[in-house]
Amino acid sequence: MENILDFTREDLGTWLDDKGIRPFRAGQIFKWLYIKQADTFDQMTDLSKDLRKELADHLLIKRLIVDDRQISKDKTEKFLYRLEDGQHIESVLIPEKDHFTLCVSSQVGCAQNCKFCLTAQGGFIRNLTISEIIAQVRDARFYIRQKDIDPLKLSNIVFMGMGEPLANYKNLVKSLKIIRDSDYGLKFSAKRVSVSTSGIIPKITQLGLETDVNLAVSLNATDDKTRSSLMPINKKYPLKQLLEACQTFTMKPRNKITFEYILIKGVNDTKQDAFKLVKLLKPIKSKVNLIPFNEHDKSIFKCPSKKEISDFLQILLDRNLTAMTRKSKGDDILAACGQLKAKLIP
């Protein structure tokens, strides 16, 4: 039996039509799944009993299995989910001033082998299905509602969890259709959905043409030698090609591409690096998120001093580059950027 969360509304309409059922019912079903959070087809009381039976005979509604949940001192929550095949992923629910952001995973493990990332140390296992991606979002909204919080307070999605989203492109784009479905789906605004990539150039162009979400690029260096040592993907898609692809990325006039730059002591944190970063990004509508390296015991890398971080940021700001230092939340429970590993035992 298929998981109904694997269907976009259009896919479900086609499935219904093939069975002689009017496709508009897909909208009703989506409302029950994503707005009313139904767990069974019997709950869908505005559908006929015959239709509910037809759905139950062929389709499943499933939630992810929570094997562990940790709460940080800053109230960030990390969920360890067990999948049907016994593999694990993590997603992170981040409280903001007036809303929540969910950091979503797209793969079990990751093949990119970025040297600063804990996820990479477990290697790549497989891509997530559409339903496994969507369930992270749907279940997070359900969890918030159970705490008597308006589920729409979860308003921001970042594909910055485990895996390289653009390496699971087909399932990512279908998931985005459900996430962005403003009539019957999860109703996220395009400006509040971001997809981060290590730099898979052909898919960057495709993403801009096929979706309207925000692009974030994990940059982390200003020259090919340093970036290749940190991120092996740079050997296939070097900086010059990556930045050219970003220049042609299709987006709304007021939008900017976010460049994530993890500051690592003695590697990419010099004033010269800051000046080079300004020069590299000058032709691109961009903003920079500086992320001080989140230290963990599996890495030899260290975080620069507060002064070094401040000096780096000031160089960018003084040259009219939109930039900020991002304080990663949840680092005490290994929920911060680059720390997800999806293991029950450390």
N, C-alpha and C positions, 0 to 999 in steps of 0.2 A: 504493500500500500504506500501511496505517496503522501508526503507531508504537505499540507495545503499552504504552509508558509513558503514553499518553494515557488509558488505561483505569483506573478504579477497580476494585477486586476485584468489586464488584457488576456493573459494566459488562462486565467480562470474562466473568463468569458468564452474563450475558444473551447475549453474543456466542457463547459455546460452546453454550448451549442452543438458539439459533437454528440451529446446525449439527448438532443431534442429539447433542451431546457433553454428558455429565453436568456440570452447573455446578460441582460441588465441585472439579473439576480446576483451577479458577481459583486456589484456595488453594495448590495444589502449584506452579503456574506462578509465582505471586507470591513464593513462598519462593525459587525459583531466581533470580528477577530481583533481589530486594531483600536477601535474606540471603546467598545464595551468589554473587550478582553474576555470573550467567551472561551471556555475550555472544552465545550462539547457542542455538537451540532443541535442537540435537543434544546439548548438554551436559545437558539435562534428562532424565537416564537413567531416572527412575522413571515417565516417560510412554511410551506405546507409540510405536513408529516411525511408525505411521499418524498419530497425533495430532501428533507432532513435525513431520511433513511438512505436515499441514494448517495448523499455525501458521506454518511457514516460507513457505508458499505465499501467505499473506494478510497477515502481520504482520512488522514490523521491530523489532529491538532496536538502539537507537542511543545512542552516547555523544556528548557535546558535543566540538567540535574546539577544542583549546587553542591559541590563537595566541600567547599570551604568559603568562608567570608571573613575578611579582616577589615577592621576599622582603624584608620590612622588617627593620630592625635589632632590632625586638622580636619577630621570628619570625612576624609576621602574613604571610599569603600571599594575594596577589591574582591571580585567574585571569581572563584575557581570553578569552572564548569566542566563536568564530565560528559563527553559526547557518546553517541550510540556505540562506537567502536572502542570505547575505553580511553581514547585520547583526551587530553585536557587543553583548555584555553583559558585565558583570563580577560576580563574587561573591568574597567575602572569607572566608578561613578564619582564625579568631582563636584562638590558643592561650590557654587559661586555666590556672589552677593544676592542676586534675586532669581537665580535659575540653577539648573544642573547641566553639566557637560558629561557625556558618556564617551569614553575612549574604547573603541571597538576593534576587535581582532578580525583579521581576514584569512589567516592561515594557521594551521597547527605547526608551530615552529617558523623558521625563516631560512631561505637559501642564500640571502645576500651576504651573510658573514661579516657584517660591520663590526669592527674590532671593539667598539665602545658599548656594544649592545649585548645584554645578558641573554636575550631570546635566541640570538644566533648560536650560542654555545650548545643548544640542544639540537641543532640541525633542522632540516626541513622534513616534515612528515607528509603533509597533504594540504590541499586547498580546503577551505570551508565551503559548505553548500550555501545556497541562498538562505535556506531556512535556519542554518546555524548562525549566519550573520544577523538576520532579521530577529531571531529569538533573543539575541543579546539586548536589542533595543526594546522589543515588546516586553520582555520580562523585567527590564529595568523600570519601565513605566508602571507595570503591574506592582512591582515592589514599592515604588514611591506612593502609589495609590493606597496600598495597605497601611502606610504610615500616615494616612489622612492628609497627604499633600497632593495638590492638583498635579496629575500626571503630566500635564502640558508644561509644567515647570522644567521638565527635562526637554530643553529646547535646542540644545547644541550637540552635534555629533562630530567626533573627530576620528577618522580612520588612521589611528596612530598606535594601535595596539600591536599584538603579535602579527608578524608577517608583512609582506610587501603587497599592498592592495592591488597595484597594477599588474602583478604577476597572477592575480586571480581575477582578471579583468571582466570576463563574461558574467561571473556571479556578482562581482562588485556592481556593475552597471544595472543589473536586474534588481539588486537589493536597493540601489539608490532610487529606482522607480517607485518602490513600495514606501521607502522612507520619505520621498518627496510627494507622494500622492496626497494632494491637498483636499480632495473631496472625501475619500473613504479610507485612505491609508494612514500612515503615521504622522502626516501633516507637518513635516519639518520644512522651514523656509530654506531656500537655496543658500542664502547668505550665512546660514548657521550650520552648514554641513561642509566639512573640509576633508579632503583626501590627501594624505601625505605619501610621497614617493621618494625612494633613494635615487631615482633618475632613469626610469625605463622610457627612453625618448619616444619610440613609436606610439606608446600608449598614452603619453602626455598629450600629444596632438589629438589623438582619438578621443580622449576624455573631454577635451575642450569642445569638440564638435558634437559629442553625443550627450553631454550633461551640462548643467549650469551651476555646478557646485564649485567651491573654492579649491584651489590647488596650493599645497604646501610642498616645498622641495627641501629634502634633507641635504644641506650643502656641506657644511662642516670644515671646509678648507678653501684656500684661495689659489692653490696651484695643484697641478695634476699629480705630482709626486706625493704630496702630503695626503691628498684626497684618496689616491689609489691605495696608500698604505692603511688608511682608515676604512675605506669602502671599496672593496674589489670591483664593484660594478663600474667604477670610474675607468677601468682599463678597457671596458667595452664601449662605454658612453662617456668620453672625457668632457671636461668642463666646457670647452668652447662649444661643442655640439649641444650639450645640455642647456646652456644659456641661450643659444640660438633657438632651441625648441621653446623655451619659456617666452621668448620675445614674440613668438607667433601663436601662443596659447590663446584660444578664443575665450573672452570673458566680457562681462558687462563693463561699460565705460568707467564706472567709479571703483571697480574692483582692483585689487592688487594681489600678486602672487606672494605668499609668505615663504621666506627662506629661513629655515631652521639652522641655527649655527651653534653646535655644542662646543662650548669653550673648554679646552683641555689644556691643563698647565704644561707649558714647554713644548706644545705640539702646534697649536694654531691660535695662540692668544696674544701675539705680539702687536705692538702698535703698527708695525709694517703690514701685518695681516689685516688690520682694521682699514688702513688706507687702501690696500688692494681690494678689499671687499667693496668699498665705496665705488671704486673704479669699475669693477666687474658688473655691479648691479645698476650702474648709471643708465644704461639704455633700456632698462626693464621697469615696468610699473610694479614696484616691489615694496615690501616691508620686511624687516628682519626681527626674528625672535631669537635673542641670545639665550642659550640654555646652559647655565653652569653645569659641568659634568656631575652627574649623580653617582657618587662613589659607591662601590660595592666590593665585597671581598674576593670576587672572581676577576678583578681587573687591576692592572698596575697603574692605570691612569688616575690622575688627581685633578681636583678642581682648582682653578686659579684663585688668588686672593680676592677679597672684595674690592680692593683698590684696582687691581688689574682688570677686573670685570667692569668696574665703573669707568676706567680710562678708555677701555675698548669701546664701550657704549657711547661715551662722549664724543669720540672721533666721528662716529657715524652720525650722531645728532648734529654736530657742528657743520657737517657737510650736507645737511638737509635730507638725510636718509631716514625714513620712518623706521624707528627701531625701539625695542623695549627688551628688558631682561625679564625672562619668564621664570617665575618661581615655581618649580615643579612641586606638586603636592603628592603626599603619600609616600615619601621616600623612606619613612620608618617601617613601612610594610612592603617595601620593594614594589611599589605601585607607580613610581615616577618614570619619566621618559627613559627608555633603555633598560628598565629593570624587570620587565615581565618575563617569567620563565615557566609558569604553569606547572609547578611541581608541588605535590603534597608535602614532601620532605625536603628541606633546604639542602 
